Amino acid sequence: MANVLIGKFFIDFLGMNGFIYAMPWALPGPIGTFIDTNFQPISLVLVVVLLVVDFLIYYPFCKAYDNVLCKQEAETLAEEEAEETKTVKTADAPAVEAPVVETASATEASAAPSALKGKDLRVLVLCAGAGTSALLANALKEGADELGIDITANAGAYGSHYAIMDQYNVIVLAPQVRTYYNEMKADTDRLGITLLSPKGKQYIDLTKDPKGAVAWIEENLEA
């Protein structure tokens, strides 16, 4: 509305021509305006005025949205720090059973997790563009091979999963698309699919630890 009123003012009171040509939509606005007015220099002044006015109109809204995102990011970081602090405290507790873990036999360490034996486990990992999701999917495949488990793990991009999600019984959301968890949960609950969503550092650790990734799936299926 502001742009139209300013343009009308330039035409009625400053002698600028009306727009007399139909230029291709892909032509940049400032260039198109200059051509549309039959190359009048005053049209360039109009472009500058419109840019300044539009910036002043939109800036408060962009700033308010930026504040909302900063607040959300701070809350997310606080949650992750609290979880990491809890993990550190747990790790600092007296490790009475540590020797038992260290002395576990190689056979036991490489045995397939009991919860996954004989299960038809089909895992779909989703991220923004199927890039980072492929890292975890490949780690799950590698870990399954090492442990002798039959796991189907594939990567996908959030938004293109609707047509294939019913083919899987476990879906993992990468940190980039974790904000869609509640929306996704409604769909997975309806289809009887387990939905998992690790946090940033945890997700990275899982992509680097194939056996750990399989164990993480087992732990969450048992929970």
Secondary structure, 3 states (H helix, E strand, C coil): CHHHHHHHHHHHHCCCCCCCCCCCCCCCHHHHHHHHCCCCHHHHHHHHHHHHHHHHHHHHHHHHHHHHHHHHHHHHHHHHHHHHHHHHHHHHCCCCCHHHHHCCCHHHHHCCCHHHCCCCEEEEEEECCCCHHHHHHHHHHHHHHHHCCCEEEEEEECCCCCCCHHHCCEEEECHHHHHHHHHHHHHHHHHCCEEECCCHHHHHHHHCCHHHHHHHHHHHHHC
